[in-house]
Amino acid sequence: MPLVRRCFAVDLHDDPELIAAYRRWHEPGGPPVPINAAIRADGVESLQIWLVGDRMFMIMEQDADAAADDAGKQARDAANPDVVAWETLMGSFQKSLPFAPDRKWVEMERIYSLDEQG
């Protein structure tokens, strides 16, 4: 199955103690096992989160069919108490991007690829 790369952004509250705690939650062994299992069950082959200041970028390689099923993922996540608890906890560290006040993790649009250049 082909993979698609998806990239997302979100901000953290600009508080060094909260950012340090968020980092700790994402160290190896930090996320609960059911969270990693739920991510993998949604066809995610690779996922990385990068941080600069209080802005984060998530880069994800996901099965193309699973990537096209955002509604299914949202329904599965909403029915999974472990995911709901994790998202609630992580939401206490995160803040929406200024241009998307009603959302977290906003998907980014690729506008450049070296492979497409002459």
Steps between C-alpha positions, in 0.01 A plus 500: 500500500642842409580744777422870508688759699281732704629796700319686776570798727383612842634731769573435866425747774812715523600384847841332546370267772204384289724452196744294710211286627369451146848388392511248787164355396649434155824335610534128422247318721312825572186453291287216637515175301133529387578838340782360288278202412216730389737701282636185334146361456424806286764398246774728631841355413710792627424803714734768628431821692746788465509803732636852458416753770134432572410379148483132411495317171386141462622302200311179438530224239162328473332237286321689222163334565516578872606860426184543293280387792521792744134456600562136591808594704308768687223252582748234619686756711177630657402142594840420653519617865882480497522732198242737649698520826830552312353770276353677804837492677692616191240769437592657834846576354391600149341814363346553161684681225390864472328447164320179608358578845259204499755226422818337621751326268420681173604311188756685290513533122822408319597788274851397392683180415859486379409186306267708283762758413697492176 
